[in-house]
């Protein structure tokens, strides 16, 4: 039988239409170690001490950006300039925590540390750090 004729047949499609609640429960069935699938996924995503340290540093970086905003108010000549500046401030404030969250979700467990360190350097409140060191 040719491939063109196979496309016109309905053989094998009945299994796809038989999705039931039993199939959905099978996805959360206990694994070989007795843990259910959601528990196993949560176990694979646990953060070690480095993850919690990086979270604390990301929160400190966020506080640093807020301190910069409070200590250095900026006046803009136009409403558009002010809106754009405040958008930049908002992004600077949420960037460290967003970076930490994205690395925790997207990076493999063994490669999180370099990404977290890169995020620490990239999203650090450099104006505050340079002002303190000067």
C-alpha positions as CSV (number, residue, x, y, z in Angstrom):
1,X,0.0,0.0,0.0
2,X,1.4,3.4,-0.9
3,X,1.8,6.3,1.6
4,X,-0.9,8.3,-0.1
5,X,-3.4,5.5,0.6
6,X,-2.2,5.3,4.2
7,X,-3.2,8.9,4.7
8,X,-6.8,8.0,3.8
9,X,-7.2,5.2,6.4
10,X,-8.4,5.6,10.0
11,X,-6.5,2.6,11.4
12,X,-4.9,3.2,14.7
13,X,-6.6,6.5,15.5
14,X,-9.0,4.9,17.9
15,X,-6.3,4.7,20.6
16,X,-5.9,8.4,20.5
17,X,-9.6,9.0,21.1
18,X,-9.8,6.8,24.1
19,X,-8.1,9.2,26.6
20,X,-9.9,8.8,29.9
21,X,-9.5,9.8,33.5
22,X,-7.7,6.4,34.1
23,X,-5.0,7.6,31.6
24,X,-4.6,10.9,33.5
25,X,-4.2,9.1,36.8
26,X,-1.6,6.8,35.3
27,X,0.6,9.9,34.8
28,X,0.7,10.5,38.6
29,X,1.1,6.8,39.5
30,X,3.8,6.1,42.0
31,X,7.3,5.5,40.6
32,X,9.6,2.6,41.4
33,X,10.8,4.4,44.6
34,X,7.2,5.0,45.8
35,X,7.2,8.8,45.0
36,X,4.5,10.1,42.6
37,X,5.5,11.9,39.4
38,X,4.9,15.4,40.7
39,X,7.0,14.6,43.8
40,X,9.8,13.3,41.6
41,X,9.7,16.5,39.5
42,X,9.8,18.6,42.6
43,X,12.7,16.5,43.9
44,X,14.7,17.1,40.7
45,X,14.2,20.9,41.0
46,X,15.4,21.2,44.6
47,X,17.9,24.0,45.2
48,X,21.0,23.4,47.2
49,X,22.7,25.9,49.4
50,X,24.1,27.8,46.4
51,X,20.6,28.3,45.0
52,X,19.5,29.9,48.3
53,X,22.6,32.0,48.5
54,X,22.1,33.3,45.0
55,X,18.4,34.0,45.9
56,X,19.6,36.1,48.9
57,X,22.1,37.9,46.7
58,X,19.5,38.6,44.0
59,X,17.2,40.0,46.7
60,X,20.0,42.2,48.0
61,X,20.6,43.4,44.4
62,X,17.0,44.3,44.1
63,X,17.1,46.2,47.4
64,X,20.2,48.0,46.0
65,X,18.4,49.1,42.9
66,X,15.6,50.4,45.0
67,X,18.1,52.3,47.1
68,X,19.6,53.8,44.0
69,X,16.1,55.0,42.8
70,X,15.3,56.6,46.2
71,X,18.7,58.3,46.6
72,X,19.0,59.6,43.0
73,X,15.7,61.1,41.8
74,X,15.8,62.1,38.2
75,X,13.7,64.8,36.5
76,X,13.0,64.3,32.8
77,X,11.9,67.2,30.5
78,X,9.1,65.3,28.9
79,X,6.4,62.8,29.9
80,X,7.7,60.2,27.5
81,X,11.2,60.5,28.8
82,X,9.9,60.1,32.4
83,X,7.9,57.1,31.4
84,X,10.8,55.4,29.7
85,X,13.1,56.2,32.6
86,X,10.7,54.7,35.1
87,X,10.3,51.6,32.9
88,X,14.1,51.2,33.0
89,X,14.0,51.5,36.7
90,X,11.3,48.9,37.0
91,X,13.2,46.5,34.8
92,X,16.4,47.1,36.8
93,X,14.6,46.3,40.0
94,X,13.0,43.0,38.8
95,X,16.0,41.8,36.7
96,X,18.0,40.1,39.5
97,X,15.0,38.0,40.8
98,X,13.8,37.3,37.3
99,X,17.3,36.1,36.3
100,X,17.4,33.8,39.4
101,X,14.0,32.4,38.6
102,X,14.7,31.8,34.9
103,X,18.0,30.0,35.7
104,X,16.3,27.9,38.3
105,X,13.7,26.8,35.8
106,X,15.6,26.6,32.5
107,X,19.2,25.6,33.3
108,X,20.2,22.0,34.0
109,X,21.1,21.4,37.7
110,X,24.8,21.0,37.0
111,X,25.1,24.2,35.0
112,X,23.1,26.6,37.2
113,X,26.1,28.0,39.2
114,X,27.8,29.7,36.2
115,X,24.6,31.2,35.0
116,X,23.7,32.5,38.5
117,X,27.2,34.0,38.9
118,X,26.8,35.7,35.4
119,X,23.4,37.1,36.5
120,X,25.0,38.4,39.7
121,X,27.5,40.3,37.7
122,X,25.1,41.5,35.0
123,X,22.2,42.6,37.2
124,X,24.3,44.0,40.1
125,X,23.5,47.6,41.2
126,X,26.8,49.0,39.8
127,X,26.0,52.6,40.5
128,X,25.6,51.8,44.2
129,X,28.7,49.5,44.3
130,X,30.9,52.1,42.6
131,X,29.6,54.8,44.9
132,X,30.4,52.8,48.0
133,X,33.8,51.8,46.8
134,X,34.8,55.4,45.7
